[in-house]
Amino acid sequence: MAAPALNLRPHGAPPIFPFLFITIACGAISGFHALVSSGVSSKQLDNEADAVKIGYGGMLLEGYLSVLVIIAVAAGIGMIYKTGDGHILAGRAAWNSHYASWGMADTLGGKLRAFVEGGANMMSSYYLPKEFGVAMLGVFVASFASTTLDSATRLQRYVLAEFGEAVRFRPLSNRYIATGAAVISALALAVWDIHGPQGWNLKGCGKGGMTLWPLFGAINQLLAGITLMVLCVWLIRARKPLWITAFPMFFMIIMTAWAMQYNLREFYRTPGQMHLFWIGIAVFVLELWMIVETILAFLHHKKKPGPEISIEASI
């Protein structure tokens, strides 16, 4: 392992608390996975009982994958590393070169290079050419991106459709109109260059979505906390044990709110990031709204407890 065992103050990095808990996501807990499981996976089951094996097994595999990625970016990159000026480094020197500062490692290119080169180095130890390993891991990254886009389009389509039904706006509840709205909004985001002089930037399209990327970690984990909150309400109504979702719910809500208020201060101080500030404010308000709704639902149930419900009845 080329990485230092402990580094609590990396240069330029935000505080480890609470940002550790909005950085480590899919391998532990993820709001996006909650959307996928409820909006896509559940609709593909032949038997509801299969959800236990698929959900639990899927998260075990995701956690296993996260461990492999940590090994690749922390140990694999130390096997051999070529700097921009052509020098070949190994061990701690390779680690220090790539992770010289938080800013260098925090870019998308820095993340992908560490994973691809570190993974390729590990594959080369099994006598596979490093060029083959780089190409193979590049395919993995591209496949991950394409499948994520496919799932996200489906999720946005059904969220828009259900929103249309909730507000009784029938055109939006149509699957074709909702799909078109999802795709067109994604296209607009992709070609929008908020820092450009003209806004729309067709020549440099594909990078518009990166302007919102700093919000992803906190919002993803906030969605995980809200998902646990919804499950808490269901468990209360079903008269089931509450602790299994209540403890992680409080932890995720507190950590994400802590990180969000830190981010909001940074967005406000940084020129050109006021769009992130106002979107973050809107998300913060929605979080408070969901918390209030949950408290009201709990108080309403305590005042007028309903009959015990089963999983089958609730579905």
Long-range contacts (C-beta under 8 A, 24 or more apart in sequence): 1-74, 1-75, 1-78, 2-74, 2-75, 2-77, 2-78, 2-91, 2-92, 2-94, 2-95, 3-74, 3-75, 3-78, 3-95, 3-99, 4-92, 4-95, 10-99, 10-101, 10-102, 11-100, 11-101, 11-102, 12-101, 12-102, 12-103, 13-102, 14-102, 14-262, 15-262, 17-258, 18-254, 18-255, 18-256, 18-258, 18-259, 18-262, 19-217, 19-259, 19-262, 21-221, 21-251, 21-252, 21-255, 21-256, 21-259, 22-217, 22-218, 22-220, 22-221, 22-255, 22-256, 22-259, 23-217, 24-66, 25-217, 25-220, 25-221, 26-62, 26-66, 27-62, 27-63, 27-65, 27-66, 27-67, 28-63, 28-66, 29-221, 29-224, 29-248, 29-252, 30-220, 30-221, 30-224, 31-219, 31-220, 31-221, 31-222, 31-223, 31-224, 31-225, 31-226, 31-227, 32-220, 32-223, 33-59, 33-62, 33-224, 34-223, 34-224, 34-227, 35-155, 35-159, 35-223, 36-151, 36-155, 39-154, 39-155, 39-158, 39-159, 40-151, 40-154, 40-155, 48-311, 48-312, 48-315, 69-115, 71-118, 71-122, 72-114, 72-115, 72-118, 72-119, 72-122, 73-111, 73-114, 73-115, 73-118, 74-118, 75-118, 75-122, 76-117, 76-118, 76-119, 76-120, 76-121, 76-122, 77-114, 77-117, 77-118, 77-121, 79-118, 79-121, 79-122, 79-124, 79-125, 80-121, 81-117, 108-210, 108-213, 112-141, 115-141, 116-141, 149-186, 152-186, 153-179, 153-182, 153-183, 153-186, 156-182, 156-185, 156-186, 157-182, 194-272, 194-275, 195-272, 211-275, 211-276, 212-276, 212-279, 214-263, 214-267, 214-273, 214-276, 215-263, 215-276, 215-279, 215-280, 215-283, 217-259, 218-256, 218-259, 218-260, 218-263, 218-280, 218-283, 219-283, 221-252, 221-255, 221-256, 221-259, 222-252, 222-253, 222-256, 222-257, 222-260, 222-283, 222-287, 224-252, 225-249, 225-252, 225-253, 225-256, 226-253, 226-287, 226-290, 228-252, 229-253, 229-290, 229-291, 229-294, 230-294, 232-294, 233-294, 233-297, 233-298, 234-314, 236-297, 236-298, 236-301, 237-301, 237-306, 237-309, 238-308, 238-309, 238-310, 238-311, 238-314, 239-308, 253-287, 253-291, 256-287, 257-284, 257-287, 260-284, 260-287
